[in-house]
Amino acid sequence: MNEQQYVMPITSKGQVTIPAAVRQLLGLKKSGKVAFRVKGGAVTVEPVQATLQAAYGAVTPLSRPEDFERISEIVQEEQALRAVQRGA
C-alpha cells in the first residue's frame, strides 16, 4: 500500500484543513460531511453520504399523522408552478 502523510496545522479553534489531495481521494465536495472514527489510538476520516434515509426524523412534521395525499398534491402543484414559470 502506498502510504501518504499530510501534516496540517490546527487553528486556535481546533480546525484542520483537509488537504486537497485527500478531499479529492474521498470525493468530498464543498459543504460535504466527514465522519471521524476513533479506534484505539488511531483516527480515520470517512465521507458521509447524504441520503434520504439518513435524514429521516431530522425535521419534525407540522402535524401528525402526515397527510401523504395532501403532501403529494402540494408537490404536484409546486412542480406545475415551476414548469409554468420555466416556460414563461
C-alpha positions in Angstrom: 0.0 0.0 0.0 1.4 3.4 -1.0 1.1 5.5 2.2 0.9 9.3 2.0 1.3 11.6 5.0 0.0 15.1 5.3 0.9 17.3 8.3 -1.5 20.2 8.8 -1.7 22.9 11.5 -4.5 23.1 14.0 -6.1 26.5 14.4 -6.9 28.1 17.7 -10.5 26.9 17.2 -9.4 23.3 16.7 -9.9 23.3 13.0 -7.8 21.5 10.5 -7.9 21.9 6.7 -8.3 18.6 4.8 -5.7 18.6 2.1 -6.9 18.9 -1.5 -5.5 15.5 -2.4 -7.4 13.9 0.4 -10.6 15.7 -0.4 -10.3 14.5 -4.0 -9.5 10.9 -2.9 -12.6 10.8 -0.7 -14.8 12.6 -3.2 -15.6 15.4 -0.8 -17.4 18.5 -2.1 -17.9 21.9 -0.6 -20.4 21.6 2.4 -19.9 17.9 2.5 -19.6 16.0 5.7 -17.0 13.6 7.1 -17.1 11.1 10.0 -14.2 10.7 12.4 -13.9 7.1 13.7 -11.7 6.6 16.8 -10.4 3.1 17.5 -7.6 2.7 19.9 -5.0 5.4 19.2 -6.0 5.9 15.6 -8.5 8.1 13.9 -9.9 7.6 10.4 -11.8 10.1 8.3 -14.6 8.9 6.0 -17.0 10.7 3.8 -20.7 10.8 4.9 -23.1 10.2 2.1 -26.3 12.3 2.4 -29.3 10.0 1.9 -33.0 10.4 2.5 -32.8 7.5 5.0 -30.1 9.3 7.0 -32.2 12.5 7.1 -35.3 10.6 8.3 -36.6 12.2 11.5 -34.4 15.3 11.2 -37.4 17.5 10.7 -40.5 17.5 12.9 -43.7 17.4 10.8 -46.1 20.3 11.3 -48.9 17.8 12.0 -49.2 14.1 12.8 -50.1 11.8 11.3 -48.8 13.1 8.0 -51.4 13.5 5.3 -49.4 11.9 2.4 -52.2 12.6 -0.1 -52.1 16.3 0.7 -48.3 16.3 0.5 -48.5 14.7 -2.9 -51.0 17.3 -4.0 -48.6 20.1 -2.8 -45.7 18.6 -4.7 -47.7 18.3 -7.9 -48.8 21.9 -7.5 -45.3 23.1 -7.0 -44.0 21.1 -9.9 -46.7 22.5 -12.2 -46.0 26.1 -11.0 -42.2 25.7 -11.7 -42.9 24.2 -15.1 -45.1 27.2 -16.0 -42.5 29.6 -14.6 -39.8 28.0 -16.7 -41.9 28.3 -19.8 -42.7 31.9 -19.3 
